[in-house]
Amino acid sequence: MFFVYGVSMTIAKKEAAKKCSLYEGVRPKRRELSPAEYQAKLDEMATAKFETMKPQKLSHSLSTPSLCAQYIELAKKTGPMPRPARSLPQTYRKG
């Protein structure tokens, strides 16, 4: 079995949403963020997470390396690329 590894903005947003708080400040002066402020904070955290992410498994198991290449090409066509993709060596590992 073969897998495609890489970084994904979708995964970065999910991880940022887990850590992003709806509140700002400490107890006596704590206030709730407005939806626009929360979204800005969430986008900032997601971008920072995306920049420092380690490659993760993006695909389900694929049977041949050529299917991995097709998956990569399809992902490049359909997914937004907020920054230049890091080039990773193509390695094949049966798993």
ZINOR-V746782 format. One line per field, one symbol per residue. ss: DSSP state (H for helix, E for strand, C for the rest). burial: b if it has 16 or more other ideal C-beta (glycine too) atoms within 10 Angstrom, else e. A space follows every 10 residues. Layout:
# ZINOR-V746782
ss: ???
burial: ???
This chain:
# ZINOR-V746782
ss: CECCEECCHH HHHHHHHHHC CCEECCHHHC EECCHHHHHH HHHHHHHHHH HHCCCEECCC CECCHHHHHH HHHHHHHHCC CCCCCCCCCC CCCCC
burial: ebbbebbebe bbbeebeeeb eeeeeeeeee eebeeeebee bbeebbeebb eebeeeebee ebeeeeebee bbeebeeeee eeeeeeeeee eeeee
